[in-house]
Amino acid sequence: MSDPLFQAALAEVAAAVEAELPRLLPQPAGHTAKLDHAMAYACLGGGKRLRPLLTVAGADLFGVARAQSLRAAAALEMLHCYSLVHDDLPCMDDDDLRRGRPTVHKAFDEATAVLAGDGLQAQAFAVLADPATHPEPAVRVELVAGLAAAAGPRGMVGGQAIDLLAEELAGQGKTLDMAEIGHLQALKTGALIGFAAEAGAILGGAAMAERQALRSYADAIGLAFQIADDILDHEGDAAMLGKRVGKDAAAGKATFVGLLGLDGARARAAALTSAAQQHLAALKGDTGVLHGLAAFVITRRS
C-alpha cells in the first residue's frame, strides 16, 4: 500500500492534468471534429498519470509555478498517450482494450487512430514551445529537444522497433538476453520517464548535478516499472489492469520474469527502487512524494 502523501499528490496532479488537457487540446470543430474527439478520447478519463507527477514533483523542488509545470506535464502525457494509441494498432500489439475502454482504433477506426496519435505528438511539442510554458526561449528549446530525444529513434520509438524485432526473433526460436532486454526497456519505457523527471529541473533552472540525480532516479524507477509490468502481465488480472494480460508470453517474447523467474524479477525491481531512492539524497527539499512514487511503482496492482 502506498503512503498517504504520495496518494494525495498523485490524485491532485492527476485531477489537475485532467483539467489542463482539454484546455490544451484542439476543440472539436468542423471537418476535424472526429479527429479532435479521438485525440481527447485517447488522453482523458484514465491512466495513472505517473509521468505528469514526476514532472510536477521535480519542478516543485525548484520552485516552479504549477501553471508552468502542469503545461509541461500535460505535453508529456499527450506524447505518452500518442504512443499508446499507436502501440494498440493491429500492425503493432493489436489490442482492443486500454484503461478498461475500447482502444482508439476500436472506438473510432484505424485511420483516425493513426491521425489521433500523430496529432497528439505534434500538439505536445506545440505546448512545450509556447511562451506560456516558460518565458525563456532557451528553456523551451531545451524542453523540446529533450522530449524529441526521449521519444525518437534512440528513445521510445527505437525501443518499440527493438520490441518488434524481438517478436520476429521469437518466431525463429531466439530471444533477447538480459542486457538486450534492459536496453530495449531503457528506450521504450525508460527514456520518457527519465525526461519526465528531468523536465521539472529544466523548468526550474536546476544545476546539472541536481538534474542528473533526478534523471538517475527516474532511470531506475523506469526499469523497475517495466519489471513490475512484466510481473503483472504474468500474474495480473485483466479486469483490474484494464488491458489484456499474458500477451508477451503468448508471443514468445523474452521478459524479465522469463529470464529471472518471478522471485528474481521481484528482487531486481526492489533493488532498483532502493537505488532510485538513494539518488534522491543528492536533492534538497522535500522528496517524500518521489520516495513514495518509487515504492508505488513495484507495489501497484494495475
N, C-alpha and C positions, 0 to 999 in steps of 0.2 A: 504494500500500500504506500502510495506517495505521500509526502508530508503536506500539511495544510498550506504552508507558504507557497509551495510550488503549484498546488492545485488551484489556489486563488489567483496566482499570477497567470497561469495558463488560461483559466476561464476569462480573466479580464482581457488579456491580449486577443484571445480568440474572438470575443464579442466585439472588440474594437476593430479588428481586421475585417470581421464580417460586415461591420457598418461602413468601413472605409472602402472596401472593394466596389460596391455599387456606385460610389461617387467617382471612382477612377476608371471604371469600365464604360464603354460606349453605351448610350441609352438606346434601347430598341426604337428604330425609326425606319420608315420607308422600305426599300427593297432589301436592306441588310438586316431587317428585324429578326429573321430566323437565325442568322449568324450571331447577332448580338445576344439573343436568348440562349443560344448554345454556349457561348463564352461564359455567361453568368451561371448557367446550369453547372458548368464544369468547376466553377470556383466556389459557389455558395452552398450553404446548407450541409456542411460536413467536413471531415478532416480534423486531424489533431492540432494543426497549426503550430507544430514544433519549430519549424524554420522561422516563422514570424516571431515566436517567443525568443529564440536565440538572438535575432536581430535587435529586438526591443530591450531585452535584458542586457545585452552587450552595450547598447547605446546608453542605457540608464547609468552604467558605471562611469560614463564620461560626461554626464550632464546634458545629453542631447534632448531637445524638446520632443515630446511624444508626437507632435504633429509631423515632425520630420521622420522619426524612426518608424512610425506606422505606415508612412508612404513607402519607405524602402521595404518594410516587411510585406506590404501588400504586393509590391512588384515581384519580390521573390516568390510569393505564393502563386501569383499568376504564372510565372515561369514553371514552377513545380507542377501546377495543375495542367499546363500545356503538355508536360512530359507524360503525365498520367493518361491524358486523352489519347495521345499517340501510342503509348505502350499498350493500351487496351484494344487497339485496332486488330482486325483479323490478320493482317500481314505481320503483326508483331506477336503479342501474347494471346490475342483472341479471347478477351474476357468480356463477359456480358454483365458483370456486377462490380460496382465500385462504390464504397462507402454506403453499402446497403441499398443502392439505387441502380437502375439500368445505366450502363456506361453511355457516354455521349453518342457513340455511333448507333447504339440501340434506341436511345430516346429520340434521336433525330435521324441521321443517316451517315454513311461513311464519309461522303464528300464533305458534308457540313462539319463532321468531327475533325477532319484534316484541317479545314479552314479555321475552325474554332481554336485549334491548337496553334496554328500559325498566327492568328490574331492575338492570342494571349501572350505569345512570345514577344511580338512586336510591341504590344502595349506595355509590357514590363519595362522595356528599355525606354519607352517614351516617358514613363513615370519617373524613372531614375534621372533622366536628362532634364526634367522640368525644374526651373529655379525654386519651385515650392518645396522640393525635396532638400535642397541645400543652396544657399545663396552663392557659394563659391564655385565657379566653373570647374576648377581643378579637382574639387571633391567629387562633383558629379561625373566628370570624366573617369576618375578612378573607380567609382561605383559601376559605371557602365562597362569599363574594361574588365573589372573583376568578375562581374556576372557573365560576361561573354566568355571568359576563360573557363569559368566553372561549368558553364552549360555546353560548351562547344566540343570539338573533336578530340581534345585532350582533357575533357571533363565528362559531363554526364552523357553526351551523345556518343563519345568514344567508348564509354563503359557499356552502353547499350549495344554498340557494334560488336564488342568482345563477347557480350552475352549471347548475341545471335550466333557468333562463331562457336561458342561453347555448345550451343544446341546442335549445330551442324556436326561438331566433333563427337557429340554423344551418339548421334546416329551412326557413327563409324566405330563405336565401341571405345572411344577415347574420352578422357576427362581432363580438365584443368587441374594442376596441382595447387597446393595451399598458397604459394606465392602468387600464382596467376589469378586465383580467385580473389585474393586480397587486393591485387592491383585492379581487377575488374570492379570490385565494390568501392574501392577508393575513388574511382572515376564516376561510376554510375550513381552511387548514393552519396559518397563522402564529399565530393567536390562542392556540391551545392550546400550541404550542411556546413562545411568549412567556411564558405563565403558568407553564409547567413550570419555566422558569429562575427566574422571579421568586418562585415558591413557596418555594424554598430560602432566599432572602433574607428573606422574610416570617417563616419559622420562626426565623431567626437574629436577628431584630430589627435588620436592617441599615439603615444610613442611606439616605435617599431617593436620594442620588446613586449609591450602590452598586447599589441596586435598579434604577435607570434604566439604568445601564451594563449590567447583566445582561439587562435587557429589550431594550435596543438590540442587544446581541449576538445574542439569540435571534431578534429580528425579522429580522435579516439572514440568519441561517442558515435560518430558516423559509422565506424566499423562495428561497434557494439550494437548499434541499431540494426544493421544488416544481419548480424548473427542472431539477434532476437527475432527478426523476421523469418529467418530460416527455421528457428525453433517453432515459431507459431505456424509456419507452413507445414511443419512436420506433425504437430500435435494440437493445433488450434481448432477453433470451431468457426465454420464459415458464417453462421448467423451472427456471432459476436464480432468477427473480423469485418464483415460486410463485403467479403470477396471470396473467391474460390480458393480452397486450400489444396495442398498436395500436388500442385501443378508442376513444380520444379522436379520433384522425384519422378512424376509421370513422364516428364520429357527427358529423363535420364541425365539431367544436369548435375554436376558436382556442386555440393553445398557444404557449408561449414559443419552441419550436422552429419552429413555423409562422410566427411573426412575425419572429423574429430569424435564422432559419437555424440549423443545427447548430453551426457555429463561433461564431456570435454568442451563442447560448444558453450555450455553454461559457464564453465570455469573461465574460458577465454573471454567471454563477454564481461564477466565480473572483474577480471584483471584489467580490461580496457576501461571500465568505469572507474576503477580505483586510480588508474593512471590519469584519466581525464580530470578527476577531482584534484589530483596533485598539481596539475598545471595551473589551477585557479589560485594557488598560493602566491603566484607572482603578480596578482592583480590587487589593486587597492579597492576599497569599497566593499559593499555587501554583495557577496557572491552566492548567497543562500539559494536563490532561485536556480542558478546554474548548477549548484550541487544537487538540488532536487531533480532537475531535468536529467542529469546523468544517471541517477538512480532509477528514474521512471523508465528510461529507455529499455532497461533489461527486465523490468517487473511488469510492464504493460501486458494486457491480455488482448489488445486489438491494435 
